[in-house]
Amino acid sequence: MTVVAAAAAAQELPGHGQTVCVTGAAGYIASWLVKLLLERGYTVKGTVRNPDDPKNAHLRALDGAAERLVLCKADLLDYDAICAAVEGCHGVFHTASPVTDDPEQMVEPAVRGTEYVINAAADAGTVRRVVFTSSIGAVTMDPNRGPDVVVDESCWSDLEFCKKTKNWYCYGKAVAEQAAWEKAAARGVDLVVVNPVLVVGPLLQPTVNASAAHILGKLFPEYPVPTRCSDEVNPRKQPYKMSNQKLQDLGLQFTPVNDSLYETVKSLQEKGHLPAPRKDIILPAELDGATA
């Protein structure tokens, strides 16, 4: 393809001429966002703590990164840095968040960082929408909710229960989402919130994300995989019923859980986080029969 033809093809991409900001760009969800946005022709400004950190190499290696990816040094509690990253953007994906059960490291950075992003988007004057990555932990932690209740986006975790059980991650995600809705309404920002459950699939980043670490701890307890959040002390005997109606209405095509777990484990093996499979290893029931 000639240079002229390549330029013409680039102009036909849906994101051509549009700039978006992705906070916490080196994380699992954010890395995939950066990859897909670049493929669609967007210019991406990704916030990271240190742009020169080798763990960001996977971002610079993405197709289109050399031309349309800018890594911005920013901390959640540095408002000026957040404003600089959001300046000139047409959209913001806010994925950056602490992942810890330490209340001091979790709550304030999650809440204030979210408010900073909303304010920066409002002040920029060019941002049309902010998409905020919350968590299923912001909606499910309520011991008084019956098993027949279908949990959807209108549900909230019981904050007092989270504090009582010292589940500071779920507490922090819940109050951060509440702060996002309140600040967006006050500043007139178009906000969309996503509440992921488990985040699984092939890894782009070199480190293990929290959901993958949780799965490994359950399926492969013999492997010393660290985790940054504690498990639920008293898991429910009957799981909640979750509504995915909005996703169905958007036309999302679901990937079977077995396939997702298979791809997750395969990716972890390829990146050296798990040893290569041997014929004498029997897969756990959760993975038995999974297909590529």
RODO-2510 file (C-alpha; in nm, 4 decimals, decimal comma):
residues 292
     n   res          X          Y          Z
     1     m     0,0000     0,0000     0,0000
     2     t     0,1335     0,3434    -0,0942
     3     v     0,1680     0,6262     0,1569
     4     v    -0,1206     0,8080    -0,0100
     5     a    -0,3420     0,4985     0,0038
     6     a    -0,2519     0,4385     0,3694
     7     a    -0,3385     0,7983     0,4567
     8     a    -0,6707     0,7703     0,2737
     9     a    -0,7526     0,4458     0,4544
    10     a    -0,6693     0,6050     0,7900
    11     q    -0,9091     0,8911     0,7202
    12     e    -1,1918     0,6411     0,6749
    13     l    -1,1470     0,4954     1,0243
    14     p    -1,4222     0,5979     1,2715
    15     g    -1,1778     0,7578     1,5144
    16     h    -0,9820     0,9627     1,2628
    17     g    -0,9254     1,3137     1,3954
    18     q    -1,0611     1,2250     1,7409
    19     t    -0,8551     1,2204     2,0610
    20     v    -0,9473     1,0247     2,3722
    21     c    -0,7883     0,9914     2,7156
    22     v    -0,7513     0,6536     2,8892
    23     t    -0,6527     0,6763     3,2555
    24     g    -0,4464     0,3959     3,4061
    25     a    -0,3447     0,2965     3,0537
    26     a    -0,1148     0,0105     3,1593
    27     g    -0,3923    -0,1894     3,3298
    28     y    -0,5743    -0,4882     3,1806
    29     i    -0,8948    -0,3180     3,0660
    30     a    -0,7157     0,0027     2,9722
    31     s    -0,4525    -0,1781     2,7640
    32     w    -0,7248    -0,3400     2,5549
    33     l    -0,9024    -0,0060     2,5240
    34     v    -0,5834     0,1575     2,3972
    35     k    -0,5299    -0,1245     2,1467
    36     l    -0,8855    -0,1113     2,0097
    37     l    -0,8969     0,2681     1,9995
    38     l    -0,5721     0,2823     1,8029
    39     e    -0,7062     0,0210     1,5608
    40     r    -1,0073     0,2454     1,5010
    41     g    -0,7920     0,5446     1,4203
    42     y    -0,8169     0,7423     1,7441
    43     t    -0,5306     0,9384     1,8930
    44     v    -0,4914     0,8185     2,2527
    45     k    -0,3523     1,0030     2,5535
    46     g    -0,2894     0,7393     2,8197
    47     t    -0,2081     0,8262     3,1787
    48     v     0,0556     0,6223     3,3618
    49     r     0,2643     0,6885     3,6703
    50     n     0,5928     0,6732     3,4795
    51     p     0,5933     0,6798     3,0980
    52     d     0,9493     0,5404     3,0941
    53     d     0,8614     0,2317     3,3019
    54     p     0,9396    -0,0886     3,1046
    55     k     0,5976    -0,2279     3,2016
    56     n     0,4482     0,0155     2,9488
    57     a     0,6427    -0,1410     2,6605
    58     h     0,3386    -0,3428     2,5492
    59     l     0,1535    -0,0165     2,4857
    60     r     0,4303     0,1327     2,2729
    61     a     0,4431    -0,1911     2,0703
    62     l     0,0776    -0,1659     1,9630
    63     d    -0,0058    -0,0949     1,6008
    64     g    -0,0464     0,2792     1,5565
    65     a     0,1179     0,3636     1,8893
    66     a     0,4208     0,5304     1,7348
    67     e     0,1978     0,7764     1,5511
    68     r    -0,1049     0,8184     1,7773
    69     l    -0,0256     0,7202     2,1378
    70     v     0,0978     0,9686     2,3971
    71     l     0,1757     0,8426     2,7471
    72     c     0,1179     1,1171     3,0044
    73     k     0,2664     1,1114     3,3526
    74     a    -0,0221     1,1525     3,5951
    75     d    -0,1268     1,0490     3,9431
    76     l    -0,4909     1,0214     4,0485
    77     l    -0,4377     1,2909     4,3104
    78     d    -0,2566     1,5338     4,0788
    79     y    -0,5343     1,7497     3,9356
    80     d    -0,3088     1,9569     3,7108
    81     a    -0,1646     1,6418     3,5534
    82     i    -0,5139     1,4995     3,4988
    83     c    -0,6234     1,8253     3,3339
    84     a    -0,3207     1,8197     3,1037
    85     a    -0,4016     1,4636     2,9958
    86     v    -0,7696     1,5399     2,9300
    87     e    -0,7046     1,8695     2,7495
    88     g    -0,8096     1,8537     2,3847
    89     c    -0,9827     1,5168     2,4220
    90     h    -1,3257     1,4305     2,2840
    91     g    -1,3828     1,1429     2,5263
    92     v    -1,2392     0,9971     2,8463
    93     f    -1,2208     0,6360     2,9648
    94     h    -1,1507     0,6480     3,3383
    95     t    -1,0160     0,3074     3,4410
    96     a    -0,7416     0,4082     3,6871
    97     s    -0,8136     0,2958     4,0427
    98     p    -0,6309     0,1518     4,3415
    99     v    -0,6840    -0,2214     4,3978
   100     t    -0,6322    -0,2810     4,7685
   101     d    -0,8122    -0,3442     5,0955
   102     d    -0,6067    -0,0750     5,2707
   103     p    -0,8654     0,1986     5,3414
   104     e    -0,6135     0,4835     5,3281
   105     q    -0,4771     0,3752     4,9907
   106     m    -0,8169     0,2814     4,8468
   107     v    -1,0924     0,5237     4,9393
   108     e    -0,9541     0,8761     4,9006
   109     p    -0,7580     0,8127     4,5774
   110     a    -1,0587     0,6372     4,4211
   111     v    -1,3078     0,9090     4,5147
   112     r    -1,0954     1,2185     4,4657
   113     g    -0,9351     1,0815     4,1497
   114     t    -1,2790     1,0217     3,9989
   115     e    -1,3940     1,3715     4,0911
   116     y    -1,0769     1,5152     3,9382
   117     v    -1,1406     1,3332     3,6100
   118     i    -1,5029     1,4549     3,5933
   119     n    -1,3974     1,8125     3,6714
   120     a    -1,1148     1,7980     3,4168
   121     a    -1,3566     1,6710     3,1518
   122     a    -1,6010     1,9517     3,2280
   123     d    -1,3289     2,2179     3,2257
   124     a    -1,1774     2,0928     2,8984
   125     g    -1,4854     2,2001     2,7048
   126     t    -1,4276     1,9392     2,4328
   127     v    -1,5179     1,6132     2,6108
   128     r    -1,8473     1,4678     2,4934
   129     r    -1,8611     1,1683     2,7277
   130     v    -1,6807     1,0063     3,0213
   131     v    -1,6908     0,6272     3,0589
   132     f    -1,6095     0,5227     3,4157
   133     t    -1,5024     0,1686     3,5053
   134     s    -1,6624     0,0883     3,8397
   135     s    -1,6991    -0,2672     3,9745
   136     i    -1,9586    -0,5302     4,0532
   137     g    -1,8373    -0,4767     4,4097
   138     a    -2,0165    -0,1424     4,4067
   139     v    -2,3563    -0,3116     4,3684
   140     t    -2,3551    -0,6619     4,5213
   141     m    -2,2397    -0,6294     4,8824
   142     d    -2,5727    -0,6204     5,0652
   143     p    -2,6525    -0,9013     5,3137
   144     n    -3,0163    -0,7913     5,3360
   145     r    -3,0857    -0,8409     4,9660
   146     g    -3,2800    -1,1593     4,8978
   147     p    -3,1554    -1,4264     4,6543
   148     d    -3,4491    -1,3661     4,4205
   149     v    -3,3601    -1,0016     4,3615
   150     v    -3,2138    -0,9434     4,0164
   151     v    -2,9095    -0,7215     4,0652
   152     d    -2,8760    -0,4448     3,8078
   153     e    -2,7295    -0,0950     3,7765
   154     s    -2,9830     0,0501     4,0210
   155     c    -2,8468    -0,1576     4,3119
   156     w    -2,5824    -0,0397     4,5576
   157     s    -2,3605    -0,2181     4,8061
   158     d    -2,4359    -0,1562     5,1733
   159     l    -2,1587     0,0807     5,2810
   160     e    -2,1949     0,0020     5,6511
   161     f    -2,1685    -0,3694     5,5757
   162     c    -1,8538    -0,3066     5,3701
   163     k    -1,6992    -0,1108     5,6566
   164     k    -1,8029    -0,3719     5,9122
   165     t    -1,6448    -0,6519     5,7085
   166     k    -1,3441    -0,4312     5,6204
   167     n    -1,4114    -0,4771     5,2508
   168     w    -1,2525    -0,1464     5,1618
   169     y    -1,2163    -0,2234     4,7934
   170     c    -1,5922    -0,2618     4,7437
   171     y    -1,6545     0,0345     4,9725
   172     g    -1,4127     0,2494     4,7737
   173     k    -1,5603     0,1505     4,4376
   174     a    -1,9135     0,2190     4,5604
   175     v    -1,8419     0,5648     4,7001
   176     a    -1,6288     0,6489     4,3950
   177     e    -1,9169     0,5616     4,1620
   178     q    -2,1600     0,7619     4,3743
   179     a    -1,9205     1,0562     4,3610
   180     a    -1,8948     1,0184     3,9827
   181     w    -2,2721     1,0397     3,9348
   182     e    -2,3022     1,3368     4,1700
   183     k    -2,0120     1,5294     4,0162
   184     a    -2,1231     1,4537     3,6592
   185     a    -2,4738     1,5818     3,7333
   186     a    -2,3361     1,8962     3,8960
   187     r    -2,0948     1,9701     3,6090
   188     g    -2,3211     1,8645     3,3216
   189     v    -2,0966     1,5781     3,2068
   190     d    -2,2406     1,2890     3,0033
   191     l    -2,1388     0,9866     3,2127
   192     v    -2,1573     0,6139     3,1410
   193     v    -2,0635     0,3639     3,4143
   194     v    -1,9561     0,0040     3,3555
   195     n    -1,9622    -0,2518     3,6412
   196     p    -1,7382    -0,5471     3,5435
   197     v    -1,7497    -0,8734     3,7388
   198     l    -1,4430    -1,0876     3,6641
   199     v    -1,2028    -0,9541     3,4026
   200     v    -1,0619    -1,2511     3,2103
   201     g    -0,9052    -1,3258     2,8742
   202     p    -0,5637    -1,2862     2,7086
   203     l    -0,3304    -1,0385     2,8775
   204     l    -0,1613    -0,7546     2,6924
   205     q     0,0222    -0,6237     2,9985
   206     p     0,3165    -0,8163     3,1505
   207     t     0,1656    -0,8419     3,5009
   208     v    -0,1272    -1,0463     3,6347
   209     n    -0,4471    -0,8480     3,6890
   210     a    -0,6568    -0,8900     4,0048
   211     s    -0,9286    -1,1059     3,8447
   212     a    -0,6758    -1,3433     3,6902
   213     a    -0,4961    -1,3698     4,0246
   214     h    -0,8282    -1,4547     4,1908
   215     i    -0,8998    -1,7291     3,9360
   216     l    -0,5514    -1,8751     3,9682
   217     g    -0,5837    -1,8822     4,3440
   218     k    -0,9062    -2,0842     4,3149
   219     l    -0,8195    -2,3192     4,0284
   220     f    -0,4452    -2,3561     4,0870
   221     p    -0,3842    -2,3112     4,4631
   222     e    -0,0391    -2,4704     4,4325
   223     y     0,0882    -2,1673     4,2414
   224     p     0,2063    -1,8763     4,4615
   225     v     0,0191    -1,6016     4,2767
   226     p    -0,0090    -1,2811     4,4840
   227     t    -0,3376    -1,0954     4,5198
   228     r    -0,4009    -0,7418     4,6385
   229     c    -0,7501    -0,7952     4,7778
   230     s    -0,8800    -1,0501     5,0249
   231     d    -1,1516    -1,2990     4,9337
   232     e    -1,5022    -1,2664     5,0697
   233     v    -1,5097    -1,4131     5,4212
   234     n    -1,8582    -1,5624     5,4041
   235     p    -1,9587    -1,6175     5,0398
   236     r    -2,3297    -1,6462     4,9661
   237     k    -2,4768    -1,9964     4,9478
   238     q    -2,6988    -1,8776     4,6642
   239     p    -2,5349    -1,6471     4,4094
   240     y    -2,7059    -1,3278     4,3011
   241     k    -2,8954    -1,3138     3,9764
   242     m    -2,7303    -1,0509     3,7580
   243     s    -2,9075    -0,8557     3,4864
   244     n    -2,7221    -0,8130     3,1577
   245     q    -3,0218    -0,6719     2,9741
   246     k    -2,8468    -0,3471     2,8814
   247     l    -2,5595    -0,5411     2,7263
   248     q    -2,8035    -0,7525     2,5268
   249     d    -2,9835    -0,4382     2,4114
   250     l    -2,6495    -0,3031     2,2864
   251     g    -2,5987    -0,6194     2,0819
   252     l    -2,2994    -0,7498     2,2768
   253     q    -2,1902    -1,0982     2,1741
   254     f    -2,1036    -1,3048     2,4807
   255     t    -1,8026    -1,5360     2,4973
   256     p    -1,8617    -1,8654     2,6851
   257     v    -1,6965    -1,8728     3,0287
   258     n    -1,5019    -2,1888     2,9444
   259     d    -1,3501    -2,0178     2,6406
   260     s    -1,2598    -1,7087     2,8432
   261     l    -1,0929    -1,9139     3,1159
   262     y    -0,9066    -2,1211     2,8589
   263     e    -0,7712    -1,8092     2,6882
   264     t    -0,6770    -1,6593     3,0258
   265     v    -0,4757    -1,9629     3,1352
   266     k    -0,3184    -1,9964     2,7895
   267     s    -0,2101    -1,6318     2,8007
   268     l    -0,0689    -1,6692     3,1525
   269     q     0,1346    -1,9687     3,0377
   270     e     0,2679    -1,7805     2,7354
   271     k     0,3767    -1,4907     2,9575
   272     g     0,5469    -1,7199     3,2086
   273     h     0,3015    -1,6721     3,4962
   274     l     0,2068    -2,0411     3,4805
   275     p     0,4204    -2,3411     3,3810
   276     a     0,3505    -2,5010     3,0444
   277     p     0,0904    -2,7818     3,0573
   278     r     0,2000    -3,1458     3,0902
   279     k     0,0109    -3,4556     2,9820
   280     d    -0,0061    -3,5831     3,3383
   281     i    -0,1841    -3,2686     3,4622
   282     i    -0,5603    -3,3034     3,4990
   283     l    -0,7464    -2,9808     3,4342
   284     p    -0,9910    -2,8592     3,6993
   285     a    -1,3574    -2,9232     3,6222
   286     e    -1,4039    -2,5531     3,5452
   287     l    -1,1682    -2,5845     3,2472
   288     d    -1,2283    -2,9446     3,1397
   289     g    -1,3638    -2,9510     2,7869
   290     a    -1,2860    -2,5870     2,7134
   291     t    -1,2111    -2,5082     2,3528
   292     a    -0,9788    -2,2519     2,2033
***
